[in-house]
Amino acid sequence: MYKINKRGQSTVEYVLLVAAVIAVMIAFTTNSGTGLRSELNSTLSDAAGQMSNMSGRLAGSEAGTNGSSAASTYTVNAATQ
């Protein structure tokens, strides 16, 4: 039987990995306002806004400002699990 040389396969995998990393770096360092960078910024700002909204809602529920106590806000219906 022939002995399979995996050294070449590993080299190709590393070259492809390095090429992918370089491509991502180029995509993020271009000065165009459209594309990957703007989509990522939009996604991150939306997520930050939603987290801020949720933290405000949680702080309000702990203080009881929404008309319910914190304990009643986090009840779990056993029938749905």
C-alpha positions in Angstrom: 0.0 0.0 0.0 1.0 3.6 -0.5 1.7 5.8 2.4 -0.5 9.0 2.2 1.4 12.2 2.7 -0.8 14.6 4.7 1.9 17.3 4.7 0.7 18.8 1.4 -2.9 18.8 2.5 -2.1 20.7 5.7 0.0 23.3 3.8 -3.0 23.9 1.4 -5.3 24.3 4.4 -3.1 26.8 6.1 -2.7 28.8 2.8 -6.5 28.9 2.4 -6.9 30.0 6.0 -4.3 32.8 5.7 -6.0 33.9 2.4 -9.4 34.1 4.1 -8.0 36.1 6.9 -6.3 38.5 4.5 -9.6 38.8 2.5 -11.5 39.7 5.6 -8.8 42.3 6.6 -9.0 43.9 3.2 -12.8 44.0 3.3 -12.7 45.9 6.7 -10.0 48.3 5.7 -11.4 49.6 2.5 -12.7 53.1 2.7 -16.0 52.5 0.9 -19.1 53.4 3.0 -21.1 50.5 1.7 -20.5 46.8 2.1 -19.4 44.6 4.9 -18.3 47.4 7.3 -21.5 49.3 7.1 -23.6 46.2 7.5 -21.6 45.2 10.6 -21.9 48.7 12.1 -25.6 48.7 11.5 -26.0 45.3 13.1 -23.9 46.2 16.1 -25.7 49.5 16.7 -29.1 47.7 16.5 -28.0 45.1 19.0 -26.6 47.8 21.4 -30.0 49.7 21.2 -31.9 46.5 21.9 -29.7 45.7 24.9 -30.1 49.2 26.2 -33.9 48.9 25.8 -33.9 45.6 27.6 -31.7 46.8 30.5 -34.1 49.8 31.0 -37.1 47.4 31.0 -35.4 45.1 33.5 -34.4 48.0 35.8 -38.0 49.2 35.6 -39.4 45.8 36.5 -37.1 45.5 39.5 -38.2 48.9 40.7 -41.8 48.0 40.2 -42.5 50.9 37.9 -44.4 48.9 35.4 -47.2 48.0 37.8 -45.9 44.5 38.6 -43.4 43.1 41.0 -40.1 41.6 39.8 -41.2 38.2 40.9 -44.4 38.2 38.8 -42.5 39.4 35.8 -40.3 36.3 35.6 -42.9 33.5 36.3 -42.7 30.4 34.1 -45.8 28.5 33.0 -45.0 24.8 33.6 -47.5 23.8 30.9 -45.4 25.4 28.1 -42.2 23.5 28.9 
